[in-house]
């Protein structure tokens, strides 16, 4: 079974969750954007961020969700661009 990491804006949480549910029997999902409660963000984010990059380094498939944003079709922001560069380097 291929391993996949799903990435995308936290604003796409529902769309990513729906996609995740649709592929859960087809791929081993290593990581995906997770909701972090505001009061726990400072404590949890550093480890979640490290784990995310480690999972990218060991995945077979990296999927960056990009939807239209603010009138820009297929918008990819700076964080998405950085992730694409990271994937290309490893």
N, C-alpha and C positions, 0 to 999 in steps of 0.2 A: 504494500500500500504506500503510495507517495505521501510525503509529508508536505504540509502547506502552512505558510504564515500569511495571515490576512492583515492588511494595514489600511488605514484610512482615517479620516477626520472623526473625532469623537462625536460630531454632530450627525454622523451616519450610523450611529449605534444600532438603530432598529433595522436598517437595511443590511448591515453586516451580520447581525444576529439571524435574520431571515436566510441570508446566503449560507451562513455557517450551518444552520439546521438542514438546509437542502443538500449539503455535501458531506455531512458528518459520517455517512456510511461509505463514502468513496475515498476520502482522504483522512490521514491522521493529522488533525489540526493541532499544530504546535503552539500557535499563539494567535491572538486577535485583539483588537482594542477592547479593553475591559473598563467598565464603569468603576470609578473610585469616588467614594463619598468625600465631599469637601473637607470634612473634619479629619479625615485619615490621609488626605493627599500627600502632605509633606512627609509623613512616615512611610507610606507604601510606594510612592512613585519611583524613588531611586532603584529599588530592587526590581520592580516591574519593568523599568526601562532597561536595566542590565539584562534581565531574562529575555526580553524582546529581541535585543541585538544578538544574544547568544543563539536564540532560536532561528533567527534569520541566517546565521552562519551555518546552521546544520539542516536547513530546509531544502527540499527538492523544488518547491514552487513558491515564489513570492508574488502575492497578488495585492496590488495597490488599487483600492477603490477610489475612483475619481468621477464625480458627478459635476454637472454644471453648477457654478457658484457665481453669484452676483453678475449674471449675464454672460459669463465666460464659459463656453462649451468645453467639457472635459477638463475642467480646471485641475491643475496640480500645483499645490502651494510649495513653499520653500522646504517644509519638512518632508513632503513627499519626494521632492527632487533630491534631497539629501539621502533619503533611503534608497532611491534608485541608484545613486552613485555608490553607496555602500555595497549594495548587492552586486554591482558590476565589478567592484574592486576585489571582493572576496571570491 
